Each structure stands twice: as C-alpha cells, then as structure tokens.
Amino acid sequence: MVDIKIALKALYATKARTALTMLGIMVGVASITVVMSLGEGAKQKVQDQVSQLGSDMLTIRPGQASRDKNGIITNYNFLAALGASTISEQDFETVKKTPGVVMASPIMVINGSINTVPKTTAAKGMSIIATNTDFDKLFKLKLRSGEFLNTATSRETVVLGQELAIEMLGSDTVIGHKILIRGQEFTVIGVLDRTNNQTNFSNIYNFNRTAFIQTDAGKAFNQGIAQIQQVNVRVATSANARDIGRQLQQAILANHGGEEDFTILNPEESIKITNDLIKTLTTLTAAVASVSLIVGGIGIMNIMLVSITERTREIGIRKSVGATSAQILRQFLIEALTMSVVGGLIGVVLAYGVAFVIGTYLDFLPIITWRIALIAFTVSTIIGVTFGLAPAIKAARKDPIEALRFFN
C-alpha cells in the first residue's frame, strides 16, 4: 500500500509529463478499439440484413469454396471475385428453370461515371448495377416515386437510389429527368425509398447510392457480354433451400463441364464467409494500429528511465532507511502500470466518442462489446508490464551507497 501511495505521489508531482506519456497509450488503445468495434458493427449489420431478407435466399458467386466432410464451408476464394466471372447468362437461365425457384436476379456491376445533362454534376461514391425486373421484389425494396425496371420500358431507363437522386438532381421525385451513364443518356423512371439493405451478403453495395439499369444495357457497356458477379435466388420455402441448392449445384456444374468454379451459399454460409473476411480485415488493420501502442510503450520506458535517473538520490535514501529492492521494483512498476492502465481506460472511453462520430458517416454503428473493452484493458496492462519492467529492475538494482553520492 505504501508503494502505491509513493508511486501515485511521484506521478502527480509531474502531471504534465505523466499525461503526455499516457497519450501514446490512449491513442493506441483507442485506435485498436475503434477498428475492432467497426468490425463488430459490420458483422452485426450483415446478420440483421440476412434476418430481414429471410432464410429462403440463396447466393451464387464465382469461385470455389472448400467444404469439410459435413458440407460446411471452411474457406472461400475471395480473389475469384476480382477476376472474370464464371457465372454466365446460361447459368442464370438454368437457375430460373430449376423447380422450387420463385425468382432470381443477376448482379452485373458496371464501372463508369454518372453525370447530369448537361455535364454539371458528377456523382461520387456510387455504384451502377445491371439487373432484371425482379430485383426490387427479391430484395424487398420500396419505391419513393415512379416504378422499377420492367419489360414495358426501353433499355435506356434507370432507377436511382434516393441519396443519389437528391445529390444529382436535387429531389427524389425526378421522374422523366435524364442523366448520363458512361456518356449515354438514360431516363429516370423511378427512385427507391431509403433502405438499410446495403450489404448484399458477400459484397457491399449502398443501394441508396446506386443506379439500376437493365441487364441488356449493362451488356452494351461490356461488348455484349454479361459479366455477372452474383445471382441471388429466392426459393419457395426456407425448409427446402438446401435441397434446391444441391439441384442448382448439379445443374450449373453440368453447364461448366464438371468444373466447380462457383459456389452456392445459403444465408448462414453467406454470414460465415462475410464475417471471415471482415475478421481478416479487422485483424490486419488492428495490427497496423498496434504500432502506436508499441510507440506508447517505448514512451513509458523512456520516461521511466529518465525518472529513475532524476530520482537516484531518492532511491538511495529509501534503501538506506530499510526499503528492499522488491519494494523499489514494485514502486516503479506500479508507476508504469498506472500510466498504461489509466491511459488504456481513457483510450476506451475516447473510442466510444470516435465510434459515435464515425457511425454518423456509415450505414451501421460500431459496436464496442465488453470483450473488446477487456482486450484493450489487457493489452494496455501488458504494455505497462513489458515496458516498465526493465526500468523498474534497473532502479531496484541500484547500490544505495552509490545512489546517495548522486547529485542532481
């Protein structure tokens, strides 16, 4: 108890230096906490949307997935989505003809610009998706005004997400207005109501900032080829989703000459592979953020070594009146731990504020769980022990006679 009082008194005597030393730990812990909370928020968002869309949805994507003997996915090749898609129009037609399939929609992502007519405003942070007339029903999207893509309208028609319509045309009731997609004129026939269904299982699209065009129009931008990145399928009932998935697997496998270069995912599997991807990205980002923690730990070690040099005479006096090396060790270790732990706790509190601010710019809220807070607290404690132990040992080993001879 005496060692704690002495340690806290010493830290209080140099308040400014103590606060600056804790700053590195605060920033490091806050960075890691925010990164992990973003990952948790993204995973929760995916789970909520899967629940909202229902368990009768299947997703067909390019790339082969590895499965164990029980058929559970153990790994998925995300790099397949970066290359040429193996999902063809023939596969899509096969899907629609499969018994038990109620509706299906392809997703063909078009790279290009969206501008007003004339070119005065260009959209930023948007997506262009070519799909069919069932997309709005399959994803349970509601219209703010107008209608969705249908067979009665021409190929040069477009449906806009609400945010995109307001940004470009100043209103969400802009039926009949024209915009330029990759330099070609399209007429707006509908504007979606605001939706929270941004995450499309394995990919992330913000439907509020998306322009939807017909598949034929998308093919025209791609030399007449349908580069389908994904097919979403709604089956009759969730109970027979797995059976229909197996039928689709065999039918598409026949189209591909027995080459399994695609994957059919049920909602639970979609959650798993998306969470695995988010976990990987979160881990990598947290590893980068942890560099600031190491810098903070080095700062603690540096200040502790300076403090020990300044207080050499104090150490000599304490030892001469009966303080043991163990007591000196505890005193300086407590100082290092106090700076690290208090800095870590403040960092967690700071992360709450930062996460709240970030959440205002995202379509999901970061989630700071007790597990994340515990990890942050544990890491800050380890940093304090690791970087405070060497200076504490150096102080404990000082010879009292030599220490008393030291003059500041």
LINGITA-V656232 format. One record per backbone hydrogen bond with DSSP energy under -0.5 kcal/mol. NH is the residue of the N-H (numbers start at 1). CO is the residue of the C=O. Records with the same first field share a line. If there is no record, write none. Layout:
NH->CO, CO
//
This chain:
5->1
6->2
7->3
8->4
9->5
10->6
11->7
12->8
13->9
14->10, 11
15->12
18->14
19->15
20->16
21->17
22->18
23->19
24->20, 21
25->21
26->22
27->23
28->24
29->25
30->26
31->27
32->28
33->29
34->30
35->31
36->32
37->33
38->34
39->35
40->36
41->37
42->38
43->39
44->40
45->41
46->42
47->43
48->44
49->45
50->46
51->47
52->48
53->49
54->50
57->54
58->233
59->265
60->231
61->59, 263
62->229
63->261
66->75
68->72
71->68
74->66
75->66
77->64
78->76
80->77
81->78
82->79
83->79, 80
87->228
88->86
92->88
93->89
94->90
95->91
96->92
97->93
98->94, 95
101->98
102->100, 234
103->234
105->232
107->230
108->130
109->107
110->128
115->180
116->121
117->178
118->116
120->118
123->114
127->209
128->110
129->211
130->108
131->129, 213
135->132
138->134
139->135
140->137
141->136
144->191
145->191
147->189
153->150
157->155
158->187
159->212
160->190
161->210
163->208
164->208
165->161
166->162
167->163
168->164
169->165
170->165, 166
171->165
176->188
177->174
179->186
180->115
181->179, 184
182->113, 180
184->181
186->179
187->156
188->177
189->158
190->158
191->145
192->160
193->142
198->196
200->198, 203
201->199
202->200
203->200
205->198, 203
207->205
209->206
210->207
211->127
212->159, 210
213->129, 211
214->157
215->131
218->214
219->215
220->216
221->217
222->219
223->220
224->219
225->219, 222
227->225
228->87, 226
229->107, 227
230->107
231->60
232->105
233->58
234->103
235->56, 233
236->100
240->237
241->238
244->240
245->241
246->242
247->243
248->244
249->245
250->246
251->247
252->248
253->249
254->250
255->251
256->252
257->254
258->253
259->256
260->258
261->259
263->61
265->59, 263
267->57
270->266
271->267
272->268
273->269
274->270
275->271
276->272
277->273
278->274
279->275
280->276
281->277
282->278
283->279
284->280
285->281
286->282
287->283
288->284
289->285
290->286
291->288
292->289
293->289
294->290
295->291
296->292
297->293
298->294
299->295
300->296
301->297
302->298
303->299
304->300
305->301
306->302
307->303
308->304
309->305
310->306
311->307
312->309
315->311
316->312
317->313
318->314
319->315
320->316
321->317
322->319
323->318
328->324
329->325
330->326
331->327
332->328
333->329
334->330
335->331
336->332
337->333
338->334
339->335
340->336
341->337
342->338
343->339
344->340
345->341
346->342
347->343
348->344
349->345
350->346
351->347
352->348
353->349
354->350
355->351
356->352
357->353
358->354
359->355
360->356, 357
361->358
362->358, 359
367->37
368->366
369->367
373->369
374->370
375->371
376->372
377->373
378->374
379->375
380->376
381->377
382->378
383->379
384->380
385->381
386->382
387->383
388->384
389->385
390->386
392->388
393->389
394->390
395->391
396->392
397->393
398->395
403->399
404->400
405->401
406->403
//
